[in-house]
Amino acid sequence: MKTALNPKHHKPQLPSAILPILAILALAAGLWFGLGAFETKLTNDPVVLHSATALSQPRPLQSFTLTNDERQPFNLDSLKKEWTFLAFGYTHCPDICPTTLTVFNQIDHQLKDQGSGDNAGFVFISVDPERDSLERLGPYIDYFNPEIVGATAPHQALRQLTDQLGILYQRVDQPGSSSSDYLVDHSASMLLVDPQGRLAAIFSAPHSPDLMARDFISIANSANLVMENQQ
């Protein structure tokens, strides 16, 4: 609670002509301080990204188990060997998935041309296990790039991964079509997982291979600097 001033001991007031000058000086000081703080925030950020949204704190992934197109387990340990681009889709996808795999192929070639290809892997996970057998999934992916890994699993196992990544998908039956003729609505985002098995960045559509390759190099280099500083 404020206490009323004793009128016998009040402080002398400044002349009214000085008050506007002090206000201007205070405003100028505030603007200088604010701009200085804003500039510091920008210059302290070592990563300038053009396509990716990097997580300020990479999110550790929890255990999951799928099967890759070579009939080997694909799990959390599989993501801890290198940086990994992840995408979700299905082989009957009419448009998004062929584009996604084409983008993966282009990024792969660009990174190799720049000497960074050994640091990144690419994984395409089918969310349509009813139709995407491993025998179908492997040749489909190999058409775009044989180094891209394919993986899938029953829906319960898929959800162990998609739920924690925020990836949504849903079967959409077509009126008048057979039970095997359906579409699958799914997230079109591509994800980047770091070698510690943590979600590091998200690439939302539209996807530019040039910008994604550039952003990947920036994110990986920044992560390497952080690790070096911590050692």
Secondary structure as UniProt FT lines:
FT   HELIX           7..9
FT   TURN            16..18
FT   HELIX           19..43
FT   STRAND          52..60
FT   STRAND          65..68
FT   TURN            69..70
FT   STRAND          73..75
FT   HELIX           76..79
FT   STRAND          83..89
FT   TURN            91..92
FT   HELIX           96..113
FT   TURN            114..115
FT   HELIX           117..119
FT   STRAND          120..126
FT   TURN            129..131
FT   HELIX           134..144
FT   TURN            146..147
FT   STRAND          149..152
FT   HELIX           155..165
FT   STRAND          169..173
FT   TURN            175..176
FT   TURN            179..180
FT   STRAND          182..186
FT   STRAND          190..193
FT   TURN            195..196
FT   STRAND          198..203
FT   HELIX           209..230
//
